[in-house]
Amino acid sequence: MSEREESRAEALPDELQRRLGELGEYLVWRIGTNEAEDVLIVRVGLASNTPRFNELPTLRNLGERKIEELVKEGRVRVEWVE
């Protein structure tokens, strides 16, 4: 974990950190962009729905700088995968 991630994690109450950690064990996510948009797409779903991720259009990988740029510009879309 980077220092920046640690400082963000420390800002959360202990109980919330614990609960998010527990929830994280059940989630799967993919991050990237598609061919048509210059938007960061974050797909999140339960681990039990992992096969559904393969049915969705492929996301292109992004470098950390591009991810930070899109986030700073507010060009982010979160998709819940069922």
Helices and strands as residue ranges (DSSP letters): H 3-10, H 14-24, E 27-32, E 40-46, G 47-49, H 50-53, H 64-72, E 76-81
